[in-house]
Structures are given as C-alpha cells and as structure tokens.
Amino acid sequence: MERFAQALEKRAEETARRVTLQNGMPIWLAQRFEAGFPALLLRFYAGMVAET
C-alpha cells in the first residue's frame, strides 16, 4: 500500500490536471482533493492494517 501511495504522489500533478480538464474542477481544488487525498487515504488504511 505504501508503494501504491508513493506512485500516486508521483502522479499527483498529472492527476489534478486531468481531473480539471475532464470535469472543469478548479485546479487548486483538484490538487488538494483529487491529487493528494488518495495517497493519504491509502496510508490511513495501511496504518489500520498494521495495528491489527
């Protein structure tokens, strides 16, 4: 899960740009939510798994 999160972070700017082009979301919003949140969420769940 950590490697997946790192891969998502490497593509964050491209993800934000594509979301903006696809649905018109402002780039600043796409950068915060669509680009950054998935890696954060993966790390959260990875932490939960590690605790069990």
VENURNOR-V544617 format. One record per helix or strand. SS is the DSSP state (H for helix, E for strand). FROM is the first residue (numbers start at 1). TO is the last residue. Records with the same first field share a line. If there is no record, write none. Layout:
SS: FROM-TO ; FROM-TO
This chain:
H: 2-10 ; 12-23 ; 27-35 ; 37-51
